[in-house]
Amino acid sequence: MAVYQFYAIIQKVEEDDCYIVTFPDLDNCFTQGYTLVEAVEMAEDVLLTMLDYMEDVGEDIPAASSVEKLKDILPNGASLVNIEIDTDTLT
């Protein structure tokens, strides 16, 4: 159990009127929100759930990528948001 920080990519999807959130360092870790605030809250929740699960099953948690590396893959109009969670909050 530990404190983790990962960058989320948050991108507005105009045609769906929502914000899509992905974590490039974690496979199958994504969510969405209808406001930016909701998207960040959902990002915190999905990251906490994913990392708690990975800890429980003994799966290796990757190191977070640097901002410099992520800027190279950042889509136009998207933002990087640093999400910090503490998996000890679930115990």
MOPAC internal coordinates of N, CA, C and O (Angstrom, degrees):
PM7 1SCF
backbone

  N    0.0000 0     0.00 0     0.00 0    0    0    0
  C    1.4368 1     0.00 0     0.00 0    1    0    0
  C    1.5319 1   108.77 1     0.00 0    2    1    0
  O    1.2310 1   120.89 1   -41.43 1    3    2    1
  N    1.3252 1   115.91 1   138.57 1    3    2    1
  C    1.4584 1   118.62 1  -172.67 1    5    3    2
  C    1.5220 1   111.30 1  -165.18 1    6    5    3
  O    1.2310 1   122.28 1    -3.17 1    7    6    5
  N    1.3197 1   113.24 1   176.83 1    7    6    5
  C    1.4624 1   121.47 1   172.98 1    9    7    6
  C    1.5233 1   107.56 1   -98.14 1   10    9    7
  O    1.2310 1   120.74 1   -47.59 1   11   10    9
  N    1.3229 1   116.20 1   132.41 1   11   10    9
  C    1.4598 1   122.03 1  -179.05 1   13   11   10
  C    1.5220 1   109.99 1  -125.98 1   14   13   11
  O    1.2310 1   121.40 1   -28.83 1   15   14   13
  N    1.3223 1   114.93 1   151.17 1   15   14   13
  C    1.4594 1   121.89 1   172.62 1   17   15   14
  C    1.5225 1   108.48 1  -131.27 1   18   17   15
  O    1.2310 1   121.03 1   -53.63 1   19   18   17
  N    1.3061 1   115.63 1   126.37 1   19   18   17
  C    1.4549 1   121.89 1   175.17 1   21   19   18
  C    1.5178 1   108.64 1  -134.88 1   22   21   19
  O    1.2310 1   121.03 1   -31.83 1   23   22   21
  N    1.3221 1   115.63 1   148.17 1   23   22   21
  C    1.4522 1   120.16 1   175.22 1   25   23   22
  C    1.5193 1   110.19 1   -86.10 1   26   25   23
  O    1.2310 1   121.62 1   -45.20 1   27   26   25
  N    1.3055 1   114.50 1   134.80 1   27   26   25
  C    1.4594 1   121.80 1   173.38 1   29   27   26
  C    1.5222 1   107.95 1  -105.75 1   30   29   27
  O    1.2310 1   121.16 1   -34.95 1   31   30   29
  N    1.3113 1   115.39 1   145.05 1   31   30   29
  C    1.4557 1   121.04 1   171.21 1   33   31   30
  C    1.5240 1   106.63 1   -99.74 1   34   33   31
  O    1.2310 1   121.01 1   -57.93 1   35   34   33
  N    1.3222 1   115.67 1   122.07 1   35   34   33
  C    1.4605 1   120.86 1   179.63 1   37   35   34
  C    1.5221 1   108.26 1  -115.40 1   38   37   35
  O    1.2310 1   121.73 1   -54.48 1   39   38   37
  N    1.3243 1   114.30 1   125.52 1   39   38   37
  C    1.4632 1   119.87 1  -175.20 1   41   39   38
  C    1.5249 1   109.83 1  -133.53 1   42   41   39
  O    1.2310 1   120.66 1   -48.44 1   43   42   41
  N    1.3151 1   116.35 1   131.56 1   43   42   41
  C    1.4670 1   122.72 1   177.31 1   45   43   42
  C    1.5255 1   108.92 1   -75.09 1   46   45   43
  O    1.2310 1   120.95 1   -48.51 1   47   46   45
  N    1.3186 1   115.79 1   131.49 1   47   46   45
  C    1.4641 1   121.71 1   175.68 1   49   47   46
  C    1.5241 1   106.40 1  -112.89 1   50   49   47
  O    1.2310 1   121.17 1   -80.45 1   51   50   49
  N    1.3125 1   115.36 1    99.55 1   51   50   49
  C    1.4665 1   121.25 1  -173.82 1   53   51   50
  C    1.5263 1   112.77 1   -59.26 1   54   53   51
  O    1.2310 1   120.26 1   134.69 1   55   54   53
  N    1.3325 1   117.11 1   -45.31 1   55   54   53
  C    1.4605 1   119.23 1  -175.23 1   57   55   54
  C    1.5348 1   113.03 1   -65.92 1   58   57   55
  O    1.2310 1   119.97 1   155.55 1   59   58   57
  N    1.3307 1   117.65 1   -24.45 1   59   58   57
  C    1.4695 1   121.50 1   177.10 1   61   59   58
  C    1.5202 1   112.19 1  -102.56 1   62   61   59
  O    1.2310 1   120.45 1   176.55 1   63   62   61
  N    1.3279 1   116.75 1    -3.45 1   63   62   61
  C    1.4615 1   123.35 1  -179.53 1   65   63   62
  C    1.5325 1   111.67 1    50.92 1   66   65   63
  O    1.2310 1   121.37 1  -129.70 1   67   66   65
  N    1.3460 1   114.98 1    50.30 1   67   66   65
  C    1.4579 1   119.95 1   178.53 1   69   67   66
  C    1.5254 1   109.52 1  -150.42 1   70   69   67
  O    1.2310 1   121.23 1    -6.15 1   71   70   69
  N    1.3209 1   115.25 1   173.85 1   71   70   69
  C    1.4562 1   122.90 1   176.36 1   73   71   70
  C    1.5198 1   108.22 1  -112.78 1   74   73   71
  O    1.2310 1   120.46 1   -52.01 1   75   74   73
  N    1.3160 1   116.72 1   127.99 1   75   74   73
  C    1.4526 1   123.14 1   177.73 1   77   75   74
  C    1.5272 1   107.94 1   -96.64 1   78   77   75
  O    1.2310 1   120.82 1   -43.90 1   79   78   77
  N    1.3305 1   116.04 1   136.10 1   79   78   77
  C    1.4591 1   121.90 1  -179.31 1   81   79   78
  C    1.5222 1   108.58 1  -121.02 1   82   81   79
  O    1.2310 1   120.82 1   -51.98 1   83   82   81
  N    1.3270 1   116.04 1   128.02 1   83   82   81
  C    1.4666 1   121.22 1   175.16 1   85   83   82
  C    1.5189 1   109.27 1  -129.67 1   86   85   83
  O    1.2310 1   121.43 1   -25.73 1   87   86   85
  N    1.3168 1   114.87 1   154.27 1   87   86   85
  C    1.4622 1   122.01 1   174.66 1   89   87   86
  C    1.5218 1   107.03 1  -117.04 1   90   89   87
  O    1.2310 1   119.89 1   -77.60 1   91   90   89
  N    1.3328 1   117.82 1   102.40 1   91   90   89
  C    1.4615 1   120.14 1  -174.01 1   93   91   90
  C    1.5311 1   114.39 1   -62.64 1   94   93   91
  O    1.2310 1   120.06 1   158.91 1   95   94   93
  N    1.3261 1   117.49 1   -21.09 1   95   94   93
  C    1.4669 1   119.96 1  -179.30 1   97   95   94
  C    1.5226 1   113.36 1   -87.36 1   98   97   95
  O    1.2310 1   120.25 1   172.27 1   99   98   97
  N    1.3249 1   117.14 1    -7.73 1   99   98   97
  C    1.4652 1   121.27 1  -175.78 1  101   99   98
  C    1.5220 1   110.32 1  -127.84 1  102  101   99
  O    1.2310 1   120.50 1   -59.25 1  103  102  101
  N    1.3176 1   116.65 1   120.75 1  103  102  101
  C    1.4628 1   121.01 1   178.42 1  105  103  102
  C    1.5265 1   109.85 1   -66.25 1  106  105  103
  O    1.2310 1   120.76 1   -38.65 1  107  106  105
  N    1.2920 1   116.16 1   141.35 1  107  106  105
  C    1.4690 1   123.04 1   174.55 1  109  107  106
  C    1.5245 1   114.05 1    57.90 1  110  109  107
  O    1.2310 1   120.40 1  -147.89 1  111  110  109
  N    1.3111 1   116.83 1    32.11 1  111  110  109
  C    1.4573 1   121.09 1   177.34 1  113  111  110
  C    1.5287 1   107.40 1  -118.75 1  114  113  111
  O    1.2310 1   120.87 1   -80.05 1  115  114  113
  N    1.3251 1   115.94 1    99.95 1  115  114  113
  C    1.4606 1   121.43 1  -176.63 1  117  115  114
  C    1.5155 1   109.42 1  -153.72 1  118  117  115
  O    1.2310 1   120.88 1   -17.15 1  119  118  117
  N    1.3128 1   115.93 1   162.85 1  119  118  117
  C    1.4561 1   121.82 1   179.01 1  121  119  118
  C    1.5224 1   108.46 1  -162.40 1  122  121  119
  O    1.2310 1   120.68 1     9.18 1  123  122  121
  N    1.3263 1   116.31 1  -170.82 1  123  122  121
  C    1.4615 1   120.86 1   177.05 1  125  123  122
  C    1.5179 1   109.30 1  -154.88 1  126  125  123
  O    1.2310 1   121.43 1   -14.13 1  127  126  125
  N    1.3201 1   114.87 1   165.87 1  127  126  125
  C    1.4589 1   121.51 1   174.61 1  129  127  126
  C    1.5113 1   108.90 1  -152.09 1  130  129  127
  O    1.2310 1   121.07 1   -24.22 1  131  130  129
  N    1.3259 1   115.56 1   155.78 1  131  130  129
  C    1.4613 1   119.24 1  -178.49 1  133  131  130
  C    1.5249 1   113.31 1   -87.15 1  134  133  131
  O    1.2310 1   120.80 1   165.54 1  135  134  133
  N    1.3431 1   116.07 1   -14.46 1  135  134  133
  C    1.4632 1   121.28 1   170.97 1  137  135  134
  C    1.5168 1   107.16 1  -127.55 1  138  137  135
  O    1.2310 1   120.55 1   -15.40 1  139  138  137
  N    1.3077 1   116.56 1   164.60 1  139  138  137
  C    1.4547 1   119.87 1   178.52 1  141  139  138
  C    1.5308 1   110.63 1   -63.56 1  142  141  139
  O    1.2310 1   120.40 1   138.88 1  143  142  141
  N    1.3108 1   116.85 1   -41.12 1  143  142  141
  C    1.4676 1   120.61 1   178.36 1  145  143  142
  C    1.5308 1   110.50 1   -61.50 1  146  145  143
  O    1.2310 1   120.68 1   134.33 1  147  146  145
  N    1.3223 1   116.31 1   -45.67 1  147  146  145
  C    1.4621 1   120.21 1   178.61 1  149  147  146
  C    1.5289 1   111.02 1   -62.99 1  150  149  147
  O    1.2310 1   119.90 1   141.34 1  151  150  149
  N    1.3179 1   117.79 1   -38.66 1  151  150  149
  C    1.4644 1   121.44 1   179.22 1  153  151  150
  C    1.5259 1   111.13 1   -62.26 1  154  153  151
  O    1.2310 1   120.01 1   138.24 1  155  154  153
  N    1.3229 1   117.59 1   -41.76 1  155  154  153
  C    1.4651 1   120.73 1   178.56 1  157  155  154
  C    1.5232 1   110.20 1   -67.43 1  158  157  155
  O    1.2310 1   120.09 1   137.45 1  159  158  157
  N    1.3324 1   117.43 1   -42.55 1  159  158  157
  C    1.4717 1   120.31 1   177.51 1  161  159  158
  C    1.5315 1   111.06 1   -60.98 1  162  161  159
  O    1.2310 1   120.57 1   137.43 1  163  162  161
  N    1.3136 1   116.51 1   -42.57 1  163  162  161
  C    1.4638 1   120.53 1   178.36 1  165  163  162
  C    1.5241 1   111.08 1   -66.50 1  166  165  163
  O    1.2310 1   120.46 1   144.52 1  167  166  165
  N    1.3460 1   116.73 1   -35.48 1  167  166  165
  C    1.4574 1   121.09 1   177.21 1  169  167  166
  C    1.5274 1   110.41 1   -62.68 1  170  169  167
  O    1.2310 1   120.34 1   136.70 1  171  170  169
  N    1.3187 1   116.96 1   -43.30 1  171  170  169
  C    1.4658 1   120.93 1   177.81 1  173  171  170
  C    1.5238 1   110.31 1   -60.98 1  174  173  171
  O    1.2310 1   120.69 1   136.00 1  175  174  173
  N    1.3125 1   116.28 1   -44.00 1  175  174  173
  C    1.4585 1   121.22 1  -178.30 1  177  175  174
  C    1.5264 1   111.93 1   -64.99 1  178  177  175
  O    1.2310 1   119.89 1   132.13 1  179  178  177
  N    1.3166 1   117.82 1   -47.87 1  179  178  177
  C    1.4603 1   120.27 1  -177.24 1  181  179  178
  C    1.5313 1   110.75 1   -68.89 1  182  181  179
  O    1.2310 1   120.15 1   144.80 1  183  182  181
  N    1.3304 1   117.32 1   -35.20 1  183  182  181
  C    1.4663 1   119.58 1   178.09 1  185  183  182
  C    1.5277 1   110.28 1   -67.08 1  186  185  183
  O    1.2310 1   120.29 1   136.77 1  187  186  185
  N    1.3153 1   117.06 1   -43.23 1  187  186  185
  C    1.4602 1   120.86 1   178.27 1  189  187  186
  C    1.5272 1   110.48 1   -61.26 1  190  189  187
  O    1.2310 1   120.40 1   134.26 1  191  190  189
  N    1.3041 1   116.84 1   -45.74 1  191  190  189
  C    1.4625 1   121.13 1   179.95 1  193  191  190
  C    1.5230 1   111.54 1   -62.22 1  194  193  191
  O    1.2310 1   120.31 1   134.03 1  195  194  193
  N    1.3225 1   117.02 1   -45.97 1  195  194  193
  C    1.4624 1   121.54 1  -177.96 1  197  195  194
  C    1.5301 1   111.43 1   -64.46 1  198  197  195
  O    1.2310 1   120.32 1   132.02 1  199  198  197
  N    1.3236 1   116.99 1   -47.98 1  199  198  197
  C    1.4606 1   119.18 1  -176.72 1  201  199  198
  C    1.5278 1   111.99 1   -70.58 1  202  201  199
  O    1.2310 1   119.92 1   145.63 1  203  202  201
  N    1.3166 1   117.76 1   -34.37 1  203  202  201
  C    1.4577 1   120.46 1   175.24 1  205  203  202
  C    1.5270 1   110.23 1   -63.21 1  206  205  203
  O    1.2310 1   120.27 1   137.02 1  207  206  205
  N    1.3026 1   117.08 1   -42.98 1  207  206  205
  C    1.4654 1   121.19 1   176.84 1  209  207  206
  C    1.5288 1   110.63 1   -61.52 1  210  209  207
  O    1.2310 1   120.58 1   133.28 1  211  210  209
  N    1.3322 1   116.49 1   -46.72 1  211  210  209
  C    1.4673 1   120.17 1  -179.06 1  213  211  210
  C    1.5300 1   110.88 1   -60.20 1  214  213  211
  O    1.2310 1   120.18 1   139.28 1  215  214  213
  N    1.3147 1   117.27 1   -40.72 1  215  214  213
  C    1.4674 1   120.79 1   176.34 1  217  215  214
  C    1.5238 1   110.71 1   -62.78 1  218  217  215
  O    1.2310 1   120.49 1   134.57 1  219  218  217
  N    1.3248 1   116.67 1   -45.43 1  219  218  217
  C    1.4617 1   121.44 1  -177.05 1  221  219  218
  C    1.5264 1   112.88 1   -60.78 1  222  221  219
  O    1.2310 1   120.27 1   141.32 1  223  222  221
  N    1.3203 1   117.08 1   -38.68 1  223  222  221
  C    1.4716 1   120.06 1  -177.78 1  225  223  222
  C    1.5273 1   112.62 1   -93.19 1  226  225  223
  O    1.2310 1   120.44 1  -178.90 1  227  226  225
  N    1.3238 1   116.75 1     1.10 1  227  226  225
  C    1.4635 1   120.74 1   177.74 1  229  227  226
  C    1.5121 1   114.75 1    77.03 1  230  229  227
  O    1.2310 1   120.41 1  -159.37 1  231  230  229
  N    1.3048 1   116.83 1    20.63 1  231  230  229
  C    1.4638 1   121.37 1   179.18 1  233  231  230
  C    1.5299 1   109.75 1   -77.54 1  234  233  231
  O    1.2310 1   120.68 1   -38.40 1  235  234  233
  N    1.3234 1   116.30 1   141.60 1  235  234  233
  C    1.4609 1   120.31 1   178.21 1  237  235  234
  C    1.5199 1   110.59 1   -67.18 1  238  237  235
  O    1.2310 1   121.10 1   -46.87 1  239  238  237
  N    1.3156 1   115.51 1   133.13 1  239  238  237
  C    1.4597 1   121.28 1   176.23 1  241  239  238
  C    1.5206 1   107.54 1   -97.55 1  242  241  239
  O    1.2310 1   120.17 1   -57.44 1  243  242  241
  N    1.3239 1   117.28 1   122.56 1  243  242  241
  C    1.4626 1   119.63 1  -176.00 1  245  243  242
  C    1.5293 1   112.04 1   -70.50 1  246  245  243
  O    1.2310 1   121.50 1   -21.30 1  247  246  245
  N    1.3052 1   114.74 1   158.70 1  247  246  245
  C    1.4670 1   119.99 1   172.98 1  249  247  246
  C    1.5235 1   108.42 1   -71.56 1  250  249  247
  O    1.2310 1   121.02 1   -34.26 1  251  250  249
  N    1.3026 1   115.65 1   145.74 1  251  250  249
  C    1.4593 1   120.30 1   178.48 1  253  251  250
  C    1.5236 1   110.69 1   -72.24 1  254  253  251
  O    1.2310 1   120.81 1   -38.66 1  255  254  253
  N    1.3075 1   116.05 1   141.34 1  255  254  253
  C    1.4663 1   121.33 1   177.49 1  257  255  254
  C    1.5228 1   110.56 1   -71.57 1  258  257  255
  O    1.2310 1   121.42 1   -24.06 1  259  258  257
  N    1.3061 1   114.89 1   155.94 1  259  258  257
  C    1.4618 1   120.59 1   177.05 1  261  259  258
  C    1.5290 1   109.87 1   -77.50 1  262  261  259
  O    1.2310 1   121.36 1   -20.15 1  263  262  261
  N    1.3217 1   115.00 1   159.85 1  263  262  261
  C    1.4625 1   120.63 1   177.10 1  265  263  262
  C    1.5246 1   109.88 1   -59.71 1  266  265  263
  O    1.2310 1   120.46 1   139.19 1  267  266  265
  N    1.3204 1   116.73 1   -40.81 1  267  266  265
  C    1.4690 1   120.66 1  -177.98 1  269  267  266
  C    1.5230 1   111.27 1   -58.98 1  270  269  267
  O    1.2310 1   120.62 1   136.45 1  271  270  269
  N    1.3350 1   116.42 1   -43.55 1  271  270  269
  C    1.4627 1   120.03 1   179.83 1  273  271  270
  C    1.5307 1   110.68 1   -66.33 1  274  273  271
  O    1.2310 1   120.57 1   138.82 1  275  274  273
  N    1.3122 1   116.51 1   -41.18 1  275  274  273
  C    1.4598 1   120.03 1  -176.66 1  277  275  274
  C    1.5232 1   112.48 1   -72.36 1  278  277  275
  O    1.2310 1   119.91 1   150.83 1  279  278  277
  N    1.3161 1   117.78 1   -29.17 1  279  278  277
  C    1.4676 1   120.24 1   177.92 1  281  279  278
  C    1.5223 1   110.99 1   -60.46 1  282  281  279
  O    1.2310 1   120.64 1   150.18 1  283  282  281
  N    1.3364 1   116.39 1   -29.82 1  283  282  281
  C    1.4632 1   120.80 1  -179.55 1  285  283  282
  C    1.5261 1   112.39 1   -69.19 1  286  285  283
  O    1.2310 1   120.03 1   156.49 1  287  286  285
  N    1.3280 1   117.55 1   -23.51 1  287  286  285
  C    1.4671 1   120.30 1  -178.05 1  289  287  286
  C    1.5355 1   112.28 1  -110.41 1  290  289  287
  O    1.2310 1   120.49 1  -177.03 1  291  290  289
  N    1.3196 1   116.67 1     2.97 1  291  290  289
  C    1.4642 1   121.36 1  -176.76 1  293  291  290
  C    1.5268 1   110.38 1   -71.15 1  294  293  291
  O    1.2310 1   120.18 1   -59.14 1  295  294  293
  N    1.3385 1   117.27 1   120.86 1  295  294  293
  C    1.4680 1   119.59 1   178.38 1  297  295  294
  C    1.5327 1   110.75 1   -65.56 1  298  297  295
  O    1.2310 1   120.45 1   -24.90 1  299  298  297
  N    1.3208 1   116.75 1   155.10 1  299  298  297
  C    1.4702 1   121.47 1   176.33 1  301  299  298
  C    1.5185 1   109.73 1   -57.42 1  302  301  299
  O    1.2310 1   120.80 1   -46.99 1  303  302  301
  N    1.3229 1   116.07 1   133.01 1  303  302  301
  C    1.4510 1   121.47 1   177.68 1  305  303  302
  C    1.5109 1   114.97 1    83.90 1  306  305  303
  O    1.2310 1   119.77 1   173.58 1  307  306  305
  N    1.3294 1   118.04 1    -6.42 1  307  306  305
  C    1.4602 1   121.54 1   180.00 1  309  307  306
  C    1.5264 1   110.24 1   -89.10 1  310  309  307
  O    1.2310 1   121.37 1   -18.52 1  311  310  309
  N    1.3210 1   114.99 1   161.48 1  311  310  309
  C    1.4680 1   121.09 1   179.80 1  313  311  310
  C    1.5197 1   110.43 1  -125.95 1  314  313  311
  O    1.2310 1   121.44 1   -29.92 1  315  314  313
  N    1.3193 1   114.85 1   150.08 1  315  314  313
  C    1.4649 1   121.17 1   171.63 1  317  315  314
  C    1.5214 1   108.10 1   -95.86 1  318  317  315
  O    1.2310 1   120.64 1   -48.29 1  319  318  317
  N    1.3185 1   116.38 1   131.71 1  319  318  317
  C    1.4595 1   121.44 1   178.16 1  321  319  318
  C    1.5186 1   107.32 1  -128.32 1  322  321  319
  O    1.2310 1   120.88 1   -53.70 1  323  322  321
  N    1.3271 1   115.92 1   126.30 1  323  322  321
  C    1.4575 1   121.02 1   178.53 1  325  323  322
  C    1.5296 1   108.23 1   -80.64 1  326  325  323
  O    1.2310 1   121.00 1   -60.17 1  327  326  325
  N    1.3315 1   115.69 1   119.83 1  327  326  325
  C    1.4611 1   121.81 1  -179.39 1  329  327  326
  C    1.5342 1   107.30 1  -109.49 1  330  329  327
  O    1.2310 1   120.87 1   -55.12 1  331  330  329
  N    1.3222 1   115.95 1   124.88 1  331  330  329
  C    1.4652 1   121.22 1   178.77 1  333  331  330
  C    1.5188 1   108.73 1  -116.40 1  334  333  331
  O    1.2310 1   121.10 1   -48.28 1  335  334  333
  N    1.3270 1   115.49 1   131.72 1  335  334  333
  C    1.4649 1   120.36 1   178.11 1  337  335  334
  C    1.5232 1   109.23 1  -135.80 1  338  337  335
  O    1.2310 1   121.19 1   -21.72 1  339  338  337
  N    1.3167 1   115.34 1   158.28 1  339  338  337
  C    1.4592 1   123.01 1   177.83 1  341  339  338
  C    1.5224 1   106.78 1  -123.09 1  342  341  339
  O    1.2310 1   120.22 1   -68.01 1  343  342  341
  N    1.3296 1   117.18 1   111.99 1  343  342  341
  C    1.4550 1   119.91 1  -177.58 1  345  343  342
  C    1.5221 1   111.90 1   -70.69 1  346  345  343
  O    1.2310 1   119.47 1   166.49 1  347  346  345
  N    1.3138 1   118.61 1   -13.51 1  347  346  345
  C    1.4629 1   120.72 1   176.22 1  349  347  346
  C    1.5260 1   111.69 1   -69.33 1  350  349  347
  O    1.2310 1   119.34 1   164.83 1  351  350  349
  N    1.3020 1   118.86 1   -15.17 1  351  350  349
  C    1.4689 1   120.93 1  -179.70 1  353  351  350
  C    1.5256 1   111.65 1   -69.99 1  354  353  351
  O    1.2310 1   120.25 1   165.07 1  355  354  353
  N    1.3213 1   117.13 1   -14.93 1  355  354  353
  C    1.4661 1   120.94 1  -179.48 1  357  355  354
  C    1.5183 1   112.74 1   -88.89 1  358  357  355
  O    1.2310 1   119.82 1   168.95 1  359  358  357
  N    1.3058 1   117.95 1   -11.05 1  359  358  357
  C    1.4729 1   119.36 1  -177.50 1  361  359  358
  C    1.4927 1   112.12 1   -94.75 1  362  361  359
  O    1.2310 1   120.10 1   180.00 1  363  362  361

